[in-house]
Amino acid sequence: METPTQSVDIANLNREILPYADNRFGLVTCVETIEHLENFRAVVREIYRVLKPGGFAVISTPNILNLRSRLRYFCSGFYNLFGPLAAEERHLHGPRGHITPVSWFYLAHALLNAGFENVRPTVDKYQRRSIPAFILFAIPIRLMDRTVFRRDATKYQTVNNKNSWAVRLMNSRDLLLGRALIVTATKPA
Protein backbone atom coordinates (compact mmCIF):
# COMPACT_ATOMS: atom_id res chain seq x y z
CA MET A 1 0.00 0.00 0.00
CA GLU A 2 1.42 3.37 -0.99
CA THR A 3 1.10 6.45 1.18
CA PRO A 4 1.74 9.92 -0.18
CA THR A 5 4.01 10.88 2.74
CA GLN A 6 6.23 7.80 2.52
CA SER A 7 8.93 7.57 -0.12
CA VAL A 8 10.59 4.31 -1.08
CA ASP A 9 14.04 4.18 -2.62
CA ILE A 10 14.87 1.08 -4.63
CA ALA A 11 18.40 -0.18 -5.29
CA ASN A 12 19.65 -3.35 -6.94
CA LEU A 13 22.02 -4.41 -4.18
CA ASN A 14 23.81 -6.82 -6.51
CA ARG A 15 24.92 -3.91 -8.70
CA GLU A 16 24.42 -0.62 -6.87
CA ILE A 17 25.38 1.00 -3.59
CA LEU A 18 22.72 2.18 -1.19
CA PRO A 19 21.38 5.55 -2.43
CA TYR A 20 22.19 7.37 0.81
CA ALA A 21 24.94 9.61 2.14
CA ASP A 22 27.57 8.36 4.56
CA ASN A 23 26.67 8.39 8.27
CA ARG A 24 22.98 9.08 7.64
CA PHE A 25 21.04 6.57 9.77
CA GLY A 26 21.00 5.59 13.43
CA LEU A 27 19.41 2.22 12.62
CA VAL A 28 19.62 0.00 9.56
CA THR A 29 17.64 -3.22 9.28
CA CYS A 30 18.28 -5.81 6.61
CA VAL A 31 15.56 -8.41 7.05
CA GLU A 32 15.70 -11.64 5.03
CA THR A 33 17.70 -10.01 2.23
CA ILE A 34 21.34 -11.14 2.21
CA GLU A 35 20.47 -14.70 1.16
CA HIS A 36 19.07 -13.23 -2.09
CA LEU A 37 22.32 -11.43 -2.97
CA GLU A 38 25.39 -12.50 -4.90
CA ASN A 39 27.75 -10.59 -2.57
CA PHE A 40 26.36 -10.08 0.92
CA ARG A 41 29.71 -8.71 2.18
CA ALA A 42 29.40 -5.66 -0.07
CA VAL A 43 25.98 -4.94 1.44
CA VAL A 44 27.40 -5.29 4.97
CA ARG A 45 30.02 -2.67 4.06
CA GLU A 46 27.26 -0.43 2.64
CA ILE A 47 25.26 -0.76 5.86
CA TYR A 48 28.37 0.29 7.79
CA ARG A 49 28.89 3.27 5.46
CA VAL A 50 25.36 4.66 5.84
CA LEU A 51 25.19 4.17 9.62
CA LYS A 52 26.05 7.07 11.89
CA PRO A 53 28.82 6.45 14.43
CA GLY A 54 27.15 4.63 17.32
CA GLY A 55 24.45 3.38 14.92
CA PHE A 56 22.84 -0.03 15.22
CA ALA A 57 22.47 -2.70 12.50
CA VAL A 58 20.05 -5.64 12.55
CA ILE A 59 20.45 -8.35 9.91
CA SER A 60 18.36 -11.50 9.61
CA THR A 61 18.68 -14.53 7.33
CA PRO A 62 17.55 -18.15 7.39
CA ASN A 63 19.56 -20.06 10.01
CA ILE A 64 21.34 -22.73 8.00
CA LEU A 65 22.98 -24.04 11.18
CA ASN A 66 19.82 -25.40 12.78
CA LEU A 67 19.70 -29.16 13.08
CA ARG A 68 17.00 -29.66 10.45
CA SER A 69 19.08 -27.70 7.95
CA ARG A 70 22.28 -29.53 8.89
CA LEU A 71 20.57 -32.90 8.50
CA ARG A 72 19.18 -31.87 5.11
CA TYR A 73 22.68 -30.76 4.09
CA PHE A 74 24.13 -34.06 5.31
CA CYS A 75 21.59 -36.03 3.23
CA SER A 76 21.30 -33.87 0.11
CA GLY A 77 24.12 -31.33 0.06
CA PHE A 78 21.60 -28.47 0.29
CA TYR A 79 20.55 -26.42 3.33
CA ASN A 80 16.90 -25.86 4.20
CA LEU A 81 15.41 -23.14 1.99
CA PHE A 82 18.37 -23.46 -0.41
CA GLY A 83 18.22 -25.96 -3.22
CA PRO A 84 19.56 -26.57 -6.69
CA LEU A 85 19.61 -23.53 -8.95
CA ALA A 86 18.87 -23.90 -12.65
CA ALA A 87 21.89 -22.77 -14.67
CA GLU A 88 19.79 -20.79 -17.13
CA GLU A 89 17.84 -18.86 -14.48
CA ARG A 90 18.93 -15.25 -14.69
CA HIS A 91 16.24 -13.28 -12.89
CA LEU A 92 14.78 -15.63 -10.33
CA HIS A 93 17.36 -17.64 -8.43
CA GLY A 94 15.85 -20.92 -7.35
CA PRO A 95 13.80 -21.84 -4.32
CA ARG A 96 12.19 -18.71 -2.97
CA GLY A 97 14.99 -16.63 -4.47
CA HIS A 98 17.64 -17.86 -2.02
CA ILE A 99 21.03 -18.04 -3.70
CA THR A 100 23.57 -17.46 -0.91
CA PRO A 101 23.43 -19.45 2.33
CA VAL A 102 25.12 -17.39 5.06
CA SER A 103 25.99 -18.93 8.41
CA TRP A 104 26.52 -17.16 11.73
CA PHE A 105 30.32 -17.22 11.55
CA TYR A 106 30.61 -15.78 8.05
CA LEU A 107 28.09 -13.04 8.77
CA ALA A 108 29.93 -12.17 11.99
CA HIS A 109 33.23 -12.20 10.07
CA ALA A 110 31.83 -9.83 7.44
CA LEU A 111 30.47 -7.46 10.11
CA LEU A 112 33.74 -7.41 12.04
CA ASN A 113 35.79 -6.89 8.87
CA ALA A 114 33.53 -3.98 7.90
CA GLY A 115 34.35 -2.34 11.26
CA PHE A 116 31.34 -3.25 13.40
CA GLU A 117 31.61 -4.13 17.06
CA ASN A 118 29.32 -5.76 19.64
CA VAL A 119 28.30 -8.39 17.08
CA ARG A 120 25.71 -10.71 18.66
CA PRO A 121 23.51 -13.51 17.33
CA THR A 122 20.02 -14.46 18.37
CA VAL A 123 17.19 -16.42 16.78
CA ASP A 124 13.53 -15.65 16.30
CA LYS A 125 12.15 -18.92 17.70
CA TYR A 126 13.06 -22.54 18.23
CA GLN A 127 11.90 -25.17 15.77
CA ARG A 128 10.02 -27.70 17.86
CA ARG A 129 10.67 -30.42 15.29
CA SER A 130 14.42 -29.99 15.91
CA ILE A 131 14.22 -30.76 19.63
CA PRO A 132 14.33 -34.58 19.24
CA ALA A 133 17.40 -34.28 17.00
CA PHE A 134 18.96 -31.89 19.52
CA ILE A 135 18.47 -34.43 22.32
CA LEU A 136 19.98 -37.16 20.15
CA PHE A 137 22.91 -35.21 18.66
CA ALA A 138 23.84 -32.58 21.28
CA ILE A 139 26.53 -34.64 23.03
CA PRO A 140 28.17 -36.01 19.85
CA ILE A 141 28.16 -32.52 18.35
CA ARG A 142 29.83 -31.08 21.48
CA LEU A 143 32.51 -33.81 21.45
CA MET A 144 33.29 -33.36 17.76
CA ASP A 145 33.17 -29.59 18.14
CA ARG A 146 35.90 -29.68 20.79
CA THR A 147 38.08 -31.89 18.60
CA VAL A 148 37.65 -29.72 15.52
CA PHE A 149 38.07 -26.49 17.52
CA ARG A 150 41.37 -27.75 18.95
CA ARG A 151 42.61 -28.84 15.52
CA ASP A 152 41.63 -25.53 13.91
CA ALA A 153 43.33 -23.60 16.72
CA THR A 154 46.58 -25.61 16.84
CA LYS A 155 47.19 -27.28 13.48
CA TYR A 156 45.59 -24.79 11.09
CA GLN A 157 45.78 -21.74 13.38
CA THR A 158 42.48 -20.40 12.02
CA VAL A 159 40.95 -19.97 15.49
CA ASN A 160 42.49 -17.29 17.68
CA ASN A 161 41.58 -14.83 20.46
CA LYS A 162 39.74 -12.56 18.03
CA ASN A 163 37.38 -15.16 16.53
CA SER A 164 37.17 -18.04 19.03
CA TRP A 165 34.01 -16.61 20.62
CA ALA A 166 32.22 -16.64 17.24
CA VAL A 167 33.46 -20.15 16.42
CA ARG A 168 32.25 -21.45 19.79
CA LEU A 169 28.73 -20.13 19.08
CA MET A 170 28.42 -22.24 15.89
CA ASN A 171 27.07 -25.16 17.93
CA SER A 172 25.18 -23.21 20.58
CA ARG A 173 21.67 -24.30 21.51
CA ASP A 174 20.18 -21.21 19.86
CA LEU A 175 21.87 -21.86 16.52
CA LEU A 176 21.13 -25.59 16.62
CA LEU A 177 17.42 -24.97 17.25
CA GLY A 178 16.68 -21.49 15.90
CA ARG A 179 14.66 -20.86 12.75
CA ALA A 180 15.97 -17.46 11.60
CA LEU A 181 19.35 -16.00 12.49
CA ILE A 182 19.21 -12.40 13.71
CA VAL A 183 22.51 -10.60 14.17
CA THR A 184 22.94 -7.19 15.74
CA ALA A 185 26.02 -4.97 15.62
CA THR A 186 27.03 -1.38 16.29
CA LYS A 187 29.20 1.04 14.39
CA PRO A 188 31.85 2.46 16.77
CA ALA A 189 31.01 5.91 18.10
Summary of the structure (lengths in Angstrom):
residues: 189
radius of gyration: 18.1
end to end distance: 36.4
largest distance: 60.3
contacts: 531
relative contact order: 0.19
helix: 41%
strand: 19%
